[in-house]
């Protein structure tokens, strides 16, 4: 397998794609390609995407998967524009794509059952998951997916991220695009057959507080801890003397210490400080235990180096790296955002493609469950078998 990544910041979609095609043609690293990943900024007129891709690259709708991203990762650079990863298989490698809608009403419409059946059929392959953001149901969808997969006793090599975007022209744009369809309330799974791969999940945040027990919660919101202590009061003490800006709290996500197995550690990013609650970007549960944590750019980079070393031991000479990195993590990295990309791409010595996410999907540390993470860099290195 050969892969190459190009990007453009041109504000006109068609011109941005033409610039990427020109780079592809002039560099002559590849003469053609089998598949494209496309990360698209939310400001582009996405309804023109399929038409423009076909005009510029002369492909059909099944030759690419596209998705919204506030920022795209193209090798070591970060772009607020469009980035394209071109993939050419040289041996037995192959891509299949599964797409579906219905995250919002997944408990009633069979969406999750169909997904699990597909993943079971492809449990020995690498499955890249990219979904829309859905305020009420996405986190619960991932939690139920993990629980049901665990009950079937297999982990389907699932890794990926939640598309990021902003509200633009009266809609929150975190969509996916495949086969001429615009997926606004669903996901795509890009399955790689006949590839070797290795995953890494980098955090870098260290617990710094006492252990709290959630005593009152609902959905993504914590109201009270340790009996009847308002969690909002604890959080506001962190912001004493500062502007009450939720982004400052991204330096100290909560670390959930255990679930029913007693070993899973995951982070939750602050989303909003409400009137009597604190809201996160993923579910929290009554009875759960957590600590506040803290991370600096230097700590985060050091943790990424350790994860990269683990991946290097598991795969020799990868041919592509896919990186799903939380938008809150990108914020905390400050002016070292591209430094993390240099560590991943440089040490693994392969093209790097990815995007800033609203959440990362990957395994727990024992590869028994699918989890929804926040503020990680979840990456996978792969090569054709």
C-alpha positions as CSV (number, residue, x, y, z in Angstrom):
1,X,0.0,0.0,0.0
2,X,1.1,3.5,-0.8
3,X,-0.5,6.6,0.6
4,X,-0.1,10.4,0.3
5,X,-1.8,13.3,2.0
6,X,-2.5,16.8,0.6
7,X,-4.4,19.8,1.8
8,X,-5.7,23.2,0.7
9,X,-6.9,26.3,2.5
10,X,-8.6,27.8,-0.6
11,X,-12.0,29.1,0.4
12,X,-13.7,27.9,-2.8
13,X,-14.4,24.1,-2.6
14,X,-13.8,23.4,-6.3
15,X,-10.6,25.4,-6.4
16,X,-9.4,23.7,-3.2
17,X,-9.9,20.3,-4.8
18,X,-8.2,21.4,-8.0
19,X,-5.2,22.5,-6.0
20,X,-5.0,19.1,-4.3
21,X,-5.2,17.4,-7.6
22,X,-2.4,19.5,-9.0
23,X,-0.2,18.6,-6.1
24,X,-1.1,14.9,-6.6
25,X,-0.3,15.1,-10.3
26,X,2.9,17.1,-10.1
27,X,4.5,15.0,-7.3
28,X,4.0,11.7,-9.2
29,X,4.3,9.7,-6.0
30,X,1.1,7.9,-7.1
31,X,-0.2,7.6,-10.6
32,X,-3.7,6.6,-9.5
33,X,-5.5,5.6,-6.3
34,X,-8.1,3.2,-5.0
35,X,-9.7,5.2,-2.2
36,X,-9.8,8.6,-0.6
37,X,-10.4,9.9,2.9
38,X,-11.5,13.6,2.9
39,X,-11.7,15.9,5.9
40,X,-13.9,18.9,5.0
41,X,-14.2,22.2,7.0
42,X,-17.8,23.0,7.9
43,X,-17.8,26.3,6.0
44,X,-17.6,24.7,2.6
45,X,-20.9,24.1,0.7
46,X,-21.1,20.4,1.4
47,X,-24.0,19.9,-0.9
48,X,-21.6,20.5,-3.8
49,X,-19.0,18.0,-2.6
50,X,-20.0,14.9,-4.5
51,X,-20.4,16.8,-7.7
52,X,-17.0,18.5,-7.4
53,X,-15.1,15.4,-6.4
54,X,-16.4,13.6,-9.4
55,X,-15.6,16.5,-11.7
56,X,-12.0,16.9,-10.4
57,X,-11.0,13.3,-9.8
58,X,-13.3,11.3,-12.1
59,X,-14.4,8.8,-9.5
60,X,-17.7,7.4,-8.3
61,X,-19.3,7.9,-4.9
62,X,-18.0,4.7,-3.5
63,X,-14.3,5.6,-4.0
64,X,-14.2,8.0,-1.1
65,X,-15.5,8.8,2.4
66,X,-15.7,12.4,3.5
67,X,-16.6,14.0,6.8
68,X,-16.7,17.3,8.6
69,X,-13.7,18.5,10.7
70,X,-13.0,21.9,12.2
71,X,-9.3,21.1,11.6
72,X,-7.7,18.4,9.4
73,X,-4.3,16.8,10.0
74,X,-2.2,16.5,6.9
75,X,1.2,15.0,7.8
76,X,2.5,17.4,10.5
77,X,0.4,20.4,9.5
78,X,-3.1,21.4,10.7
79,X,-5.5,22.9,8.2
80,X,-8.8,24.8,8.5
81,X,-9.7,23.8,5.0
82,X,-9.8,20.4,3.2
83,X,-7.4,17.5,3.4
84,X,-7.3,14.3,1.3
85,X,-5.6,11.0,1.9
86,X,-5.1,9.0,-1.2
87,X,-4.6,5.2,-0.8
88,X,-3.3,2.8,-3.5
89,X,-3.2,-0.9,-2.7
90,X,-0.3,-3.0,-4.2
91,X,-1.2,-6.5,-3.0
92,X,-4.3,-7.9,-1.4
93,X,-5.5,-4.9,0.4
94,X,-9.1,-3.8,0.0
95,X,-11.6,-1.3,1.5
96,X,-15.3,-1.8,2.2
97,X,-17.6,0.8,3.6
98,X,-20.7,0.4,5.8
99,X,-22.9,3.5,6.4
100,X,-26.1,4.0,8.3
101,X,-28.3,6.7,9.9
102,X,-30.4,6.6,13.0
103,X,-28.2,7.4,16.0
104,X,-30.8,9.6,17.6
105,X,-33.4,6.8,17.8
106,X,-31.0,3.8,17.9
107,X,-32.9,2.0,20.7
108,X,-36.0,1.7,18.5
109,X,-34.7,1.4,14.8
110,X,-32.2,-1.5,14.9
111,X,-29.2,0.7,14.0
112,X,-27.0,-0.7,16.6
113,X,-27.9,-4.4,15.9
114,X,-27.1,-4.0,12.2
115,X,-23.8,-2.4,13.1
116,X,-22.8,-5.2,15.5
117,X,-23.7,-7.8,12.8
118,X,-21.5,-6.0,10.3
119,X,-18.6,-5.8,12.8
120,X,-18.9,-9.4,13.7
121,X,-18.5,-10.3,10.0
122,X,-15.4,-8.1,9.9
123,X,-14.0,-8.7,13.4
124,X,-10.6,-9.8,12.0
125,X,-10.2,-6.6,9.9
126,X,-9.5,-3.1,10.8
127,X,-12.6,-1.0,11.2
128,X,-12.4,2.8,11.1
129,X,-15.5,4.5,12.7
130,X,-16.5,8.1,11.9
131,X,-19.8,9.4,13.2
132,X,-21.9,12.5,13.4
133,X,-22.3,14.3,16.7
134,X,-25.7,13.9,18.3
135,X,-26.2,15.7,21.6
136,X,-28.5,13.4,23.4
137,X,-27.7,9.9,22.1
138,X,-24.2,9.5,20.7
139,X,-22.4,8.8,23.9
140,X,-25.1,6.4,25.0
141,X,-24.9,4.7,21.6
142,X,-21.2,4.1,22.0
143,X,-21.6,2.9,25.5
144,X,-24.3,0.4,24.5
145,X,-22.2,-0.7,21.5
146,X,-19.4,-1.5,23.8
147,X,-21.6,-3.4,26.2
148,X,-23.3,-5.4,23.4
149,X,-20.0,-6.3,21.7
150,X,-18.6,-7.4,25.1
151,X,-21.6,-9.7,25.5
152,X,-20.8,-11.3,22.2
153,X,-17.2,-11.7,23.4
154,X,-15.3,-10.1,20.6
155,X,-13.6,-6.8,19.9
156,X,-13.9,-5.7,16.3
157,X,-10.7,-3.7,16.0
158,X,-12.7,-0.5,16.0
159,X,-11.0,2.9,16.2
160,X,-12.1,6.3,15.0
161,X,-13.6,9.6,16.0
162,X,-16.6,11.9,16.0
163,X,-16.8,14.5,13.3
164,X,-16.3,18.1,14.5
165,X,-18.0,21.2,13.2
166,X,-19.8,24.4,14.1
167,X,-23.3,25.7,13.8
168,X,-23.4,27.3,10.3
169,X,-26.4,28.4,8.3
170,X,-28.7,27.2,11.1
171,X,-27.3,23.6,11.3
172,X,-24.6,21.9,13.3
173,X,-22.4,20.5,10.6
174,X,-20.8,17.2,11.7
175,X,-21.8,15.1,8.7
176,X,-20.3,12.2,6.7
177,X,-20.5,11.7,3.0
178,X,-20.5,8.4,1.1
179,X,-21.9,7.1,-2.2
180,X,-23.7,10.4,-3.0
181,X,-25.4,10.5,0.4
182,X,-25.2,13.1,3.2
183,X,-25.3,11.3,6.6
184,X,-26.5,13.8,9.2
185,X,-27.5,11.4,12.0
186,X,-25.3,8.4,11.6
187,X,-21.8,7.0,10.8
188,X,-19.6,5.3,8.4
189,X,-17.3,2.3,9.0
190,X,-14.4,2.0,6.6
191,X,-13.1,-1.6,6.8
192,X,-9.6,-2.4,5.7
193,X,-9.0,-6.0,4.7
194,X,-5.6,-7.7,4.5
195,X,-3.7,-5.1,6.5
196,X,-1.6,-5.3,9.6
197,X,-2.2,-2.6,12.2
198,X,-1.4,-1.4,15.7
199,X,-3.3,1.2,17.8
200,X,-2.2,3.7,20.4
201,X,-4.1,6.0,22.8
202,X,-2.3,8.9,24.2
203,X,-3.6,10.9,27.2
204,X,-1.0,12.7,29.3
205,X,-3.3,14.1,32.0
206,X,-2.4,13.3,35.6
207,X,-5.0,13.0,38.4
208,X,-4.6,15.9,40.9
209,X,-7.7,15.9,43.2
210,X,-9.4,13.7,45.8
211,X,-11.7,11.0,44.6
212,X,-15.3,12.2,44.1
213,X,-18.3,10.0,43.9
214,X,-21.2,11.0,41.7
215,X,-24.3,11.2,43.8
216,X,-26.6,12.9,41.3
217,X,-26.2,12.8,37.5
218,X,-28.4,12.8,34.4
219,X,-27.1,12.0,30.9
220,X,-24.0,14.1,30.4
221,X,-24.5,16.3,33.5
222,X,-23.2,16.0,37.1
223,X,-25.3,17.9,39.7
224,X,-23.9,16.7,43.0
225,X,-21.0,14.7,44.4
226,X,-20.2,13.0,47.7
227,X,-23.7,13.3,49.0
228,X,-25.2,16.7,48.3
229,X,-22.1,18.8,47.4
230,X,-22.9,20.8,44.2
231,X,-20.2,19.9,41.7
232,X,-20.6,23.3,40.1
233,X,-19.2,24.9,43.3
234,X,-16.0,22.7,43.1
235,X,-15.5,23.6,39.4
236,X,-16.0,27.3,39.9
237,X,-13.2,27.3,42.6
238,X,-10.9,26.2,39.8
239,X,-11.8,29.3,37.9
240,X,-11.5,31.7,40.8
241,X,-10.0,35.0,39.6
242,X,-10.4,33.9,35.9
243,X,-13.0,34.5,33.3
244,X,-15.6,31.8,33.5
245,X,-14.6,30.3,30.2
246,X,-15.2,26.5,29.8
247,X,-12.1,26.1,27.6
248,X,-9.9,26.8,30.7
249,X,-11.3,23.6,32.2
250,X,-10.1,21.6,29.2
251,X,-6.7,21.6,31.0
252,X,-8.3,19.6,33.8
253,X,-10.7,16.9,32.5
254,X,-12.2,14.5,34.9
255,X,-10.8,11.0,34.9
256,X,-13.4,8.3,35.5
257,X,-11.6,5.7,37.7
258,X,-13.7,2.6,37.2
259,X,-16.8,1.1,35.6
260,X,-18.4,-2.2,36.3
261,X,-15.1,-4.1,35.5
262,X,-13.2,-1.9,37.9
263,X,-10.2,-1.1,35.6
264,X,-11.2,1.3,32.8
265,X,-9.9,4.8,33.0
266,X,-11.3,7.4,30.6
267,X,-11.5,11.2,30.5
268,X,-14.5,13.5,30.2
269,X,-14.2,17.0,28.8
270,X,-16.1,19.9,30.2
271,X,-18.8,21.2,27.8
272,X,-20.8,23.7,29.9
273,X,-21.3,25.1,33.4
274,X,-25.0,25.4,33.8
275,X,-27.2,26.9,36.5
276,X,-26.9,23.9,38.9
277,X,-24.9,21.4,36.9
278,X,-21.7,20.7,35.0
279,X,-22.1,19.1,31.5
280,X,-19.5,17.0,29.7
281,X,-19.1,15.7,26.1
282,X,-20.0,12.1,27.1
283,X,-22.1,10.2,29.6
284,X,-21.5,10.2,33.4
285,X,-23.3,7.9,35.8
286,X,-24.4,8.1,39.4
287,X,-22.2,6.0,41.7
288,X,-19.2,6.5,39.5
289,X,-15.9,7.7,40.9
290,X,-13.6,10.3,39.3
291,X,-10.8,12.7,39.9
292,X,-9.9,16.0,38.4
293,X,-6.7,15.9,36.3
294,X,-4.3,18.4,34.8
295,X,-2.2,18.4,31.7
296,X,0.4,20.6,30.1
297,X,1.6,20.5,26.4
298,X,4.9,19.0,27.6
299,X,3.1,16.2,29.5
300,X,0.9,15.4,26.6
301,X,3.8,15.2,24.1
302,X,5.8,13.0,26.5
303,X,2.8,10.5,26.8
304,X,2.4,10.5,23.0
305,X,6.1,9.5,22.6
306,X,5.5,6.5,24.9
307,X,2.5,5.4,22.9
308,X,4.4,5.7,19.7
309,X,7.1,3.5,21.0
310,X,4.5,0.8,21.9
311,X,3.1,1.0,18.4
312,X,6.6,0.8,16.8
313,X,7.2,-2.5,18.7
314,X,4.0,-4.0,17.2
315,X,4.3,-3.0,13.6
316,X,7.3,-2.6,11.4
317,X,7.4,0.0,8.6
318,X,3.8,1.2,8.6
319,X,2.5,2.7,5.3
320,X,-0.2,5.1,6.8
321,X,-1.2,6.5,10.2
322,X,-4.7,7.7,11.0
323,X,-5.0,10.1,14.0
324,X,-8.2,11.1,15.8
325,X,-7.3,13.9,18.2
326,X,-9.8,15.7,20.4
327,X,-10.5,19.4,19.8
328,X,-10.0,20.1,23.5
329,X,-6.6,18.3,23.4
330,X,-5.7,20.5,20.4
331,X,-6.6,23.6,22.6
332,X,-4.5,22.4,25.5
333,X,-1.5,21.7,23.3
334,X,-1.4,25.4,22.5
335,X,1.5,26.1,20.1
336,X,2.7,22.5,20.2
337,X,-0.2,21.0,18.2
338,X,2.0,20.3,15.3
339,X,4.7,19.0,17.5
340,X,2.5,16.0,18.4
341,X,2.0,15.3,14.7
342,X,5.8,15.4,14.2
343,X,6.3,12.9,16.9
344,X,3.7,10.5,15.5
345,X,4.6,10.8,11.8
346,X,8.4,11.2,12.4
347,X,8.9,8.3,14.7
348,X,6.6,5.9,12.8
349,X,8.0,7.3,9.5
350,X,4.7,7.2,7.5
351,X,2.2,9.7,6.0
352,X,-0.2,11.0,8.7
353,X,-3.9,11.8,8.2
354,X,-6.5,12.7,10.7
355,X,-8.7,15.4,12.2
356,X,-9.8,17.2,15.4
357,X,-12.7,15.3,16.9
358,X,-15.6,15.7,19.3
359,X,-14.7,12.4,20.9
360,X,-12.5,9.4,20.1
361,X,-13.5,5.8,19.8
362,X,-11.2,3.0,20.7
363,X,-10.6,-0.1,22.9
364,X,-10.1,-0.2,26.7
365,X,-6.6,-1.2,27.7
366,X,-7.5,-4.9,27.6
367,X,-9.2,-4.8,24.1
368,X,-12.4,-6.1,25.6
369,X,-14.7,-3.1,25.1
370,X,-15.3,-0.1,22.8
371,X,-15.1,3.2,24.7
372,X,-15.8,6.8,23.9
373,X,-12.8,8.9,25.0
374,X,-12.2,12.6,25.4
375,X,-8.9,14.6,25.1
376,X,-6.9,11.7,23.7
377,X,-4.9,11.2,20.5
378,X,-6.2,7.8,19.3
379,X,-4.1,6.7,16.4
380,X,-3.6,3.5,14.3
381,X,-0.6,2.6,12.1
382,X,-1.3,0.2,9.3
383,X,0.3,-1.4,6.3
384,X,-0.8,-3.8,3.6
385,X,-0.3,-7.5,4.4
